[in-house]
Amino acid sequence: QLLGLTPLLGKAFGIRLVTNSAVVQLAQNGGFDGLFIDLEHSSLSIDDAGRHCAAGLQLGITPFVRVPHQCGNGFVQRVLDGGAMGVVFPHIHDSDVAKAAVAISKYPPLGIRSMTGQLPLFNLRPTPVGTIVSETNPTGSSVILMIGTRRSVEEVEAIAAVDSVDVLLIGSNDLAIELGVPGNFASAEYRGALEAVSAACRKHGKKFGLAGVYDNPELQAWVVGELVHPRATRLGSPGVRGEGVRRGFGRGGGEDNEVENYG
């Protein structure tokens, strides 16, 4: 935790290996704000993800689910209907893919998500359709886009300008490899890319997130102190380490759904 800056930061507990949803209680005990349920780099099923999401909703920990690349609209919708309050979309290279991610995450008029009843987000209670739309579109379907390639950094201004995108999340390992500096998170190439993404986030009102580096306090301090909050100067050790800690998740709103398929 950054001393004095807790309200400005969000910590997500990564779940990639564990199928028992009791793990969510450990996330709560550790003071985590959200769950990062990984369906891209794991063998977890969509049913596993749904159970983790349900546990998170009951315990007041926001569940996010990372979906596989090019998984298709139908898969994204199932993840959201299963209880995710936000979807992490990997390998976002340009604004067209960003618009597709927004479109399937939002109900009309902001997107093309289809309606169903008795959603976990509303405790499976019958809920008026208007209420579902008015509450879910702005705060129950965050769109988190991963920036992990040279091209995505080059296109970050256009990606960040897409309405209803909430977070640009750095995929540190993929990005460093793409930039020719695998594992070198102190390199000018890697840090320059992060500075470009951070600048685009500030310009367009998006949240900045960091993923993939969990044992580098110097990098975390630099990110928070220089990119997220310039007045921050020191970073303490988190009380509990999960399978991963991601920072900077948020929410947003807008309307732009020109592209209608993620995948």
C-alpha positions as CSV (number, residue, x, y, z in Angstrom):
1,Q,0.0,0.0,0.0
2,L,1.1,3.5,-0.7
3,L,1.0,5.4,2.5
4,G,-1.9,8.0,2.4
5,L,-3.0,7.1,-1.1
6,T,-5.1,4.0,-0.6
7,P,-8.3,5.6,-2.0
8,L,-6.4,6.2,-5.3
9,L,-5.2,2.6,-5.8
10,G,-6.9,-0.7,-6.3
11,K,-5.3,-4.1,-5.6
12,A,-6.7,-7.2,-7.4
13,F,-6.0,-10.8,-6.1
14,G,-5.0,-13.0,-9.0
15,I,-6.7,-16.5,-9.3
16,R,-5.2,-18.8,-11.9
17,L,-4.7,-22.2,-10.4
18,V,-7.2,-22.6,-7.5
19,T,-10.7,-23.9,-8.2
20,N,-12.0,-23.8,-4.6
21,S,-13.8,-20.5,-4.1
22,A,-12.7,-20.3,-0.5
23,V,-9.6,-18.6,-1.9
24,V,-11.7,-15.5,-2.2
25,Q,-11.9,-15.3,1.6
26,L,-8.1,-15.1,1.6
27,A,-8.3,-12.2,-0.8
28,Q,-10.7,-10.5,1.6
29,N,-8.5,-11.2,4.6
30,G,-5.6,-9.6,2.7
31,G,-7.4,-6.4,2.0
32,F,-7.7,-6.8,-1.7
33,D,-10.3,-4.7,-3.6
34,G,-10.9,-7.0,-6.5
35,L,-10.3,-10.4,-8.1
36,F,-8.4,-11.0,-11.3
37,I,-9.8,-14.4,-12.5
38,D,-7.6,-15.6,-15.3
39,L,-9.2,-17.6,-18.1
40,E,-6.4,-16.8,-20.6
41,H,-3.4,-18.4,-19.0
42,S,-5.0,-21.2,-17.0
43,S,-7.2,-24.3,-17.2
44,L,-9.9,-22.7,-15.1
45,S,-13.4,-23.3,-16.6
46,I,-16.1,-20.7,-17.1
47,D,-17.9,-22.5,-14.2
48,D,-14.9,-22.0,-12.0
49,A,-14.9,-18.3,-12.9
50,G,-18.6,-18.0,-12.1
51,R,-18.2,-19.5,-8.6
52,H,-15.3,-17.2,-7.9
53,C,-17.4,-14.2,-9.1
54,A,-20.3,-15.2,-6.9
55,A,-18.0,-15.5,-3.9
56,G,-16.5,-12.1,-4.6
57,L,-19.9,-10.5,-5.0
58,Q,-21.1,-11.9,-1.6
59,L,-17.9,-10.7,0.1
60,G,-17.8,-7.3,-1.5
61,I,-14.8,-7.9,-3.6
62,T,-15.2,-6.8,-7.3
63,P,-14.7,-9.8,-9.7
64,F,-12.9,-9.2,-13.0
65,V,-12.3,-12.0,-15.5
66,R,-9.6,-12.0,-18.1
67,V,-10.9,-13.8,-21.2
68,P,-8.8,-15.7,-23.8
69,H,-7.7,-13.7,-26.9
70,Q,-10.3,-13.8,-29.7
71,C,-12.7,-15.8,-27.6
72,G,-15.7,-14.3,-29.3
73,N,-18.7,-12.3,-28.2
74,G,-20.6,-15.3,-26.9
75,F,-17.9,-16.2,-24.4
76,V,-17.6,-12.6,-23.1
77,Q,-21.3,-12.4,-22.6
78,R,-21.3,-15.7,-20.6
79,V,-18.5,-14.4,-18.4
80,L,-20.5,-11.2,-17.7
81,D,-23.8,-13.1,-17.2
82,G,-21.9,-15.4,-14.8
83,G,-21.1,-12.6,-12.4
84,A,-18.1,-10.7,-13.6
85,M,-18.3,-7.0,-13.0
86,G,-15.6,-6.3,-15.6
87,V,-13.8,-8.1,-18.4
88,V,-10.0,-7.9,-19.0
89,F,-9.4,-8.1,-22.8
90,P,-5.8,-9.2,-23.8
91,H,-3.9,-8.3,-26.9
92,I,-5.6,-5.0,-27.8
93,H,-3.7,-3.6,-30.8
94,D,-5.9,-0.8,-32.0
95,S,-9.1,1.2,-31.5
96,D,-11.2,-1.1,-33.6
97,V,-10.6,-4.0,-31.2
98,A,-11.2,-1.7,-28.3
99,K,-14.5,-0.6,-29.7
100,A,-15.5,-4.3,-30.1
101,A,-14.6,-5.0,-26.5
102,V,-16.8,-2.1,-25.4
103,A,-19.7,-3.2,-27.6
104,I,-20.1,-6.7,-26.2
105,S,-19.7,-5.4,-22.6
106,K,-22.5,-2.9,-22.7
107,Y,-26.3,-3.1,-23.2
108,P,-27.9,-0.9,-25.8
109,P,-27.6,2.0,-26.5
110,L,-23.9,1.8,-25.6
111,G,-23.3,-1.7,-27.0
112,I,-24.9,-5.0,-28.2
113,R,-24.9,-7.2,-25.0
114,S,-28.0,-9.3,-24.9
115,M,-30.3,-9.3,-21.9
116,T,-31.1,-12.2,-19.5
117,G,-32.8,-12.4,-16.2
118,Q,-31.7,-13.3,-12.6
119,L,-28.1,-12.1,-12.8
120,P,-25.6,-12.8,-10.0
121,L,-25.0,-9.1,-9.8
122,F,-28.5,-8.7,-8.5
123,N,-28.4,-11.8,-6.3
124,L,-30.4,-13.7,-8.9
125,R,-33.5,-11.7,-8.0
126,P,-35.9,-10.7,-10.8
127,T,-35.0,-7.2,-11.6
128,P,-36.6,-4.7,-14.0
129,V,-34.7,-4.5,-17.3
130,G,-34.4,-0.7,-17.0
131,T,-32.6,-1.1,-13.7
132,I,-30.3,-3.7,-15.0
133,V,-29.2,-1.5,-17.9
134,S,-29.0,1.7,-15.9
135,E,-26.9,0.1,-13.1
136,T,-24.8,-2.3,-15.1
137,N,-23.7,-0.2,-18.0
138,P,-21.9,2.5,-15.9
139,T,-20.7,0.5,-12.9
140,G,-21.1,-3.3,-13.4
141,S,-19.3,-4.0,-16.7
142,S,-15.9,-2.4,-16.6
143,V,-13.8,-2.7,-19.8
144,I,-10.1,-3.3,-19.1
145,L,-7.8,-3.4,-22.1
146,M,-4.3,-4.9,-22.0
147,I,-1.5,-3.1,-23.6
148,G,1.3,-5.6,-24.3
149,T,2.7,-5.0,-27.8
150,R,4.7,-2.4,-29.6
151,R,1.8,-1.7,-31.8
152,S,-0.6,-1.2,-28.9
153,V,1.8,1.4,-27.5
154,E,2.0,3.1,-30.9
155,E,-1.9,3.1,-31.0
156,V,-2.5,4.0,-27.4
157,E,-3.8,7.5,-28.0
158,A,-6.6,6.1,-30.2
159,I,-7.3,3.2,-27.9
160,A,-7.5,5.5,-24.8
161,A,-9.9,7.8,-26.7
162,V,-12.6,5.1,-27.1
163,D,-15.6,5.9,-24.9
164,S,-16.5,3.4,-22.1
165,V,-13.0,2.0,-21.8
166,D,-12.1,2.1,-18.1
167,V,-8.6,0.8,-17.7
168,L,-5.4,0.4,-19.8
169,L,-3.6,-2.4,-18.1
170,I,0.1,-3.0,-18.9
171,G,0.9,-6.6,-19.7
172,S,4.5,-6.3,-18.5
173,N,6.1,-9.5,-19.7
174,D,4.6,-9.6,-23.2
175,L,5.4,-5.9,-23.6
176,A,9.0,-6.2,-22.5
177,I,9.5,-9.2,-24.8
178,E,8.0,-7.3,-27.7
179,L,10.3,-4.3,-27.1
180,G,13.3,-6.6,-27.1
181,V,14.1,-6.3,-23.4
182,P,12.5,-9.5,-21.9
183,G,12.4,-9.2,-18.1
184,N,14.2,-5.9,-18.1
185,F,11.7,-3.6,-16.3
186,A,14.3,-1.0,-15.6
187,S,15.1,-0.5,-19.4
188,A,14.4,2.8,-21.1
189,E,12.3,1.0,-23.7
190,Y,9.9,-0.5,-21.2
191,R,9.6,2.5,-19.0
192,G,9.2,4.8,-22.0
193,A,6.3,2.7,-23.1
194,L,4.7,2.9,-19.7
195,E,5.1,6.7,-19.7
196,A,3.3,6.9,-23.1
197,V,0.4,4.8,-21.8
198,S,0.2,6.8,-18.6
199,A,0.1,10.1,-20.6
200,A,-2.8,8.7,-22.8
201,C,-4.7,7.6,-19.7
202,R,-4.4,11.1,-18.1
203,K,-5.4,12.8,-21.3
204,H,-8.5,10.7,-21.9
205,G,-9.6,10.1,-18.3
206,K,-8.7,6.4,-18.1
207,K,-7.2,4.4,-15.2
208,F,-3.7,3.0,-15.5
209,G,-3.0,-0.6,-14.4
210,L,0.2,-2.7,-14.1
211,A,0.2,-6.5,-14.3
212,G,2.9,-9.2,-14.5
213,V,5.4,-7.8,-12.0
214,Y,4.8,-8.7,-8.4
215,D,8.3,-8.8,-6.7
216,N,9.8,-5.5,-7.8
217,P,9.1,-2.8,-5.2
218,E,11.2,-0.3,-7.0
219,L,9.2,-0.6,-10.2
220,Q,5.9,-0.4,-8.3
221,A,7.1,2.7,-6.5
222,W,8.1,4.3,-9.7
223,V,4.8,3.5,-11.4
224,V,2.7,4.9,-8.6
225,G,5.0,7.8,-7.8
226,E,5.7,8.9,-11.4
227,L,2.8,7.6,-13.4
228,V,-0.3,7.1,-11.2
229,H,0.2,9.8,-8.6
230,P,3.2,12.1,-8.9
231,R,3.2,13.0,-5.2
232,A,3.6,9.4,-4.1
233,T,7.2,8.7,-3.0
234,R,7.3,5.3,-1.3
235,L,5.7,1.9,-1.5
236,G,5.3,-0.6,1.3
237,S,5.0,-4.3,1.0
238,P,1.5,-5.7,0.6
239,G,0.3,-7.7,3.5
240,V,-0.6,-10.7,1.5
241,R,0.6,-11.7,-2.0
242,G,-1.9,-13.6,-4.1
243,E,-1.0,-15.2,-7.4
244,G,-0.8,-11.6,-8.7
245,V,-1.5,-7.9,-7.8
246,R,-2.8,-5.5,-10.4
247,R,-3.3,-1.8,-9.7
248,G,-5.4,0.9,-11.0
249,F,-8.8,-0.7,-11.9
250,G,-11.7,1.7,-12.3
251,R,-14.9,2.5,-14.1
252,G,-16.1,4.9,-16.8
253,G,-18.9,5.6,-19.3
254,G,-19.5,6.7,-22.8
255,E,-20.9,5.5,-26.1
256,D,-19.1,4.1,-29.1
257,N,-19.8,0.6,-30.5
258,E,-18.9,0.8,-34.2
259,V,-17.2,-2.6,-34.2
260,E,-19.4,-5.4,-33.1
261,N,-17.3,-8.5,-32.6
262,Y,-14.4,-9.3,-30.2
263,G,-12.7,-12.3,-31.7
